[in-house]
Amino acid sequence: MGKMDLPLVVGVDGSDCSLQAVDWAVDEAARRGLPLRLVYASLWERYEGRRPSFGTDRPAEEIMGEHIVASGAERARLRNPEVKVSGEVLPDDAVSVLLREGHDASALVTGSRGRSDLGGLLLGSVGLTVAARAMCPVIVVRGSERNRQGAYGRVVVGVGESAEDTGAVRFALRETQARGCVLEAVRAWRCPAHEHVDHPFLGEEAGRTHEERASAILDEALRDLVGDQVEVERRVVEGPAHKVLLSASAGADLLVVGALRPHGHFGLQLGRVAHALLHHSECPVAVVPERT
């Protein structure tokens, strides 16, 4: 099975946000022809120990997890019977489960908030950690129903500093092709405050230089990836990247950004831009690892 055929893995916990994540993932799986796998992270073994072989009672957490997975799978089948759905309760904490699942996933999908920090997918702990460390794309499903359901016909990708960081652009291009919509590629730029503050003309000249450099980075990032198969809008915008992209998220179905994964480094790698988007975007956010 190639990487492109691996399942979409959804972390479920029974919360409303997790149900929204299931709905989004079903539609995504259908678009891309992928199987869907639902996982529930259960700590019952760790807390309650192994049950005696002669016992018949099962821990409530295990039973609840199985119910959540089963009801999520049924919800997915009702939404689209053609998507192949499987599910499993896994005895570990949510971060460990999702990071492990990410090794054999096309992408990980989570809701924007969970039942609790311990058992669910509370962004700010589990969601942020997974987005920062996963070796596959992580999609946090958030925003209004219109954004989640693809009402705007637009995928936005934030282009980073290096034109070599093409993982996010490639992912956004695949999404655009699968959805048959517009790709909006955005590169934000700023003129450092200390440059020529006493000379307005020189400051204007410096600003033009920064804008031209940003435009060149954008062109380079798109040059080998975008042909005639999709409609592309290029935007070079002055301002802080997180504010520029948050503004763009209001009229987008999906916002895609990259996150550095230095080779051999397994610590948290989530910059200010991705962090802000995961908390405040008005549409679902995909964080795509960029290998360095």
C-alpha positions in Angstrom: 0.0 0.0 0.0 1.5 3.3 -1.1 1.5 6.4 1.1 -1.2 7.9 -1.0 -3.5 4.9 -0.3 -3.0 4.9 3.5 -6.1 5.6 5.6 -7.3 8.9 7.0 -7.1 8.4 10.7 -9.5 10.3 12.9 -9.1 10.6 16.7 -12.6 10.3 18.2 -13.7 11.0 21.8 -17.5 11.4 21.6 -17.4 15.2 21.7 -19.3 17.4 19.3 -16.0 18.6 17.8 -14.9 15.0 17.2 -18.2 14.3 15.4 -17.5 17.3 13.2 -14.1 15.8 12.5 -15.6 12.5 11.5 -18.0 14.2 9.1 -15.2 16.2 7.5 -13.0 13.1 7.3 -15.7 11.0 5.6 -16.1 13.7 2.9 -12.3 13.9 2.5 -11.9 10.1 2.3 -14.6 10.0 -0.4 -12.8 12.8 -2.4 -9.5 11.0 -2.3 -10.7 7.4 -2.5 -9.2 6.5 0.9 -10.3 4.2 3.7 -11.2 5.8 7.0 -9.9 4.6 10.4 -11.4 5.8 13.7 -9.3 5.5 16.9 -10.2 6.1 20.5 -7.4 6.5 23.0 -8.2 4.7 26.3 -6.2 4.8 29.4 -8.3 2.1 31.2 -5.5 -0.5 31.2 -3.1 1.9 32.7 -5.4 3.1 35.5 -7.3 -0.1 36.3 -4.7 -2.7 35.6 -5.3 -5.9 33.7 -8.6 -7.4 34.7 -8.5 -10.9 36.3 -8.9 -13.7 33.9 -11.9 -14.9 35.9 -13.6 -11.5 35.9 -16.6 -10.8 33.6 -16.9 -7.0 34.3 -15.2 -4.8 31.8 -13.9 -1.3 32.6 -16.4 1.5 31.9 -13.8 3.4 29.9 -13.3 0.4 27.6 -17.0 0.0 27.0 -17.4 3.7 26.4 -14.6 3.8 23.9 -16.0 0.9 21.9 -19.4 2.6 21.9 -17.8 5.9 20.7 -15.9 4.1 17.9 -19.0 2.1 16.8 -21.3 5.1 16.8 -18.7 7.1 14.9 -18.3 4.4 12.3 -22.1 4.2 11.9 -22.3 8.0 11.5 -19.6 7.7 8.8 -21.4 4.9 6.9 -24.7 6.9 7.0 -22.9 9.9 5.6 -21.3 8.0 2.8 -21.8 4.2 2.5 -19.1 3.9 -0.2 -16.3 4.9 2.2 -14.6 1.9 3.9 -14.6 2.5 7.7 -12.8 0.7 10.5 -12.3 1.5 14.1 -10.3 0.5 17.2 -10.0 1.3 20.9 -6.3 1.6 21.7 -5.0 1.4 25.4 -2.7 4.4 25.6 -2.8 8.2 25.9 -4.2 10.2 23.0 -0.9 11.8 21.9 1.0 8.4 21.8 -1.9 6.8 19.9 -2.2 9.5 17.3 1.5 9.9 16.7 1.9 6.1 16.3 -1.1 5.9 14.0 0.4 8.7 11.9 3.2 6.5 10.7 0.7 4.6 8.6 -1.8 7.3 7.7 -2.3 9.6 4.8 -3.2 12.2 7.4 -4.4 12.5 11.0 -7.7 14.3 11.6 -8.8 15.8 15.0 -11.5 18.0 16.3 -10.6 21.5 17.6 -11.6 20.6 21.2 -12.3 17.5 23.1 -14.1 16.1 26.2 -11.1 16.7 28.4 -7.4 17.1 28.4 -7.0 13.5 29.6 -9.4 11.5 27.5 -10.0 13.7 24.6 -8.5 15.9 22.0 -8.3 19.3 23.7 -6.5 21.7 21.4 -3.7 23.3 23.4 -2.4 20.0 24.6 -3.2 16.9 22.5 -4.0 18.6 19.3 -1.1 21.0 19.4 1.4 18.3 20.4 0.3 16.0 17.6 0.4 18.8 15.0 3.9 19.7 16.2 5.3 16.2 16.2 3.4 14.0 13.7 5.3 12.8 10.6 2.2 13.0 8.4 -0.2 15.9 7.8 -2.5 16.8 10.7 -5.9 18.4 10.0 -7.7 20.2 12.8 -11.3 20.5 11.9 -12.6 23.9 13.1 -14.5 26.9 11.8 -18.1 27.4 10.7 -20.2 24.8 9.0 -19.9 26.6 5.7 -16.1 26.5 5.9 -16.1 22.9 6.9 -18.5 21.8 4.2 -16.5 23.5 1.4 -18.9 26.3 0.5 -16.2 28.7 -0.7 -14.5 26.6 -3.3 -11.0 27.7 -2.2 -7.9 26.1 -0.6 -5.4 28.6 0.8 -1.7 27.7 1.3 0.7 29.8 3.2 4.1 29.8 1.5 7.0 29.8 3.9 10.5 31.4 3.8 12.2 28.7 1.8 11.1 27.8 -1.7 12.4 24.3 -1.0 9.7 23.7 1.7 7.2 22.4 -0.8 5.3 19.8 1.3 2.5 22.3 2.2 2.2 23.4 -1.4 2.1 19.8 -2.7 -0.6 18.9 -0.2 -2.7 22.0 -1.0 -2.4 21.2 -4.7 -3.7 17.7 -4.2 -6.6 19.0 -2.1 -7.4 21.6 -4.8 -7.4 18.9 -7.5 -9.6 16.6 -5.4 -12.1 19.4 -4.7 -12.0 20.9 -8.2 -11.6 24.4 -6.6 -9.3 27.4 -6.6 -5.8 27.3 -5.0 -4.9 30.6 -3.3 -1.1 30.8 -2.6 -0.2 33.5 -0.1 3.2 34.9 0.9 3.2 37.5 3.6 6.0 40.0 3.9 7.1 42.8 6.3 9.5 45.6 6.1 11.5 45.7 9.3 10.7 48.8 11.4 14.4 49.8 11.7 15.0 50.1 8.0 15.3 53.8 6.9 12.7 55.1 9.4 14.2 58.6 9.0 14.0 58.5 5.2 10.5 57.8 3.9 11.7 57.5 0.3 14.4 55.0 1.2 11.8 53.2 3.4 9.5 52.9 0.4 12.3 51.6 -1.7 13.1 49.0 1.0 9.5 47.9 1.1 9.5 47.4 -2.6 12.6 45.2 -2.3 10.9 43.0 0.4 7.8 42.7 -1.7 9.7 41.7 -4.8 11.6 39.1 -2.7 8.4 37.7 -1.4 7.0 37.5 -4.9 10.1 35.6 -6.1 9.8 33.1 -3.2 6.1 32.6 -4.1 6.9 32.1 -7.8 9.7 29.6 -7.0 7.5 27.6 -4.7 4.8 27.2 -7.3 7.0 26.9 -10.4 7.4 23.1 -10.5 4.2 22.2 -8.8 1.4 24.0 -10.5 0.4 23.5 -14.1 -2.8 24.1 -16.0 -4.7 21.5 -14.0 -5.9 24.0 -11.3 -6.7 27.7 -11.1 -4.1 29.4 -9.0 -4.3 32.9 -7.4 -1.0 34.3 -6.2 -1.1 36.9 -3.4 1.8 38.8 -1.9 0.5 40.6 1.2 2.2 43.0 3.6 1.7 42.1 7.2 2.4 39.5 9.9 1.9 36.0 8.4 -0.5 34.8 11.0 -2.8 37.8 10.6 -2.7 37.6 6.8 -3.6 33.9 6.8 -6.3 34.2 9.5 -7.9 36.9 7.4 -7.8 34.5 4.4 -9.3 31.7 6.4 -12.6 33.4 6.6 -13.3 32.6 2.9 -11.6 29.3 2.7 -12.5 25.6 2.9 -9.1 24.6 4.1 -5.9 26.5 5.2 -2.6 24.7 4.6 0.7 25.6 6.3 4.1 23.8 6.7 5.9 22.9 9.9 9.6 22.1 10.1 10.7 18.6 11.0 14.5 18.8 11.2 16.0 15.4 10.4 16.4 13.3 13.6 14.7 15.9 15.8 11.6 14.8 17.6 10.9 17.8 19.7 8.0 20.3 19.3 8.3 22.1 16.0 5.3 24.4 15.6 6.0 28.0 14.8 3.9 31.0 15.8 2.0 31.1 12.6 0.7 27.5 12.8 0.1 27.9 16.5 -2.1 30.9 15.9 -4.0 29.3 13.0 -4.8 26.1 15.0 -6.4 28.3 17.7 -8.1 30.9 15.6 -8.6 29.9 12.0 -12.1 30.2 10.6 -11.7 27.1 8.6 -10.1 23.7 9.0 -6.3 23.8 9.2 -3.8 21.3 7.7 -0.3 21.3 9.2 2.1 19.6 6.8 5.6 18.4 7.8 8.5 19.9 5.9 11.6 17.8 6.1 14.9 19.6 6.5 
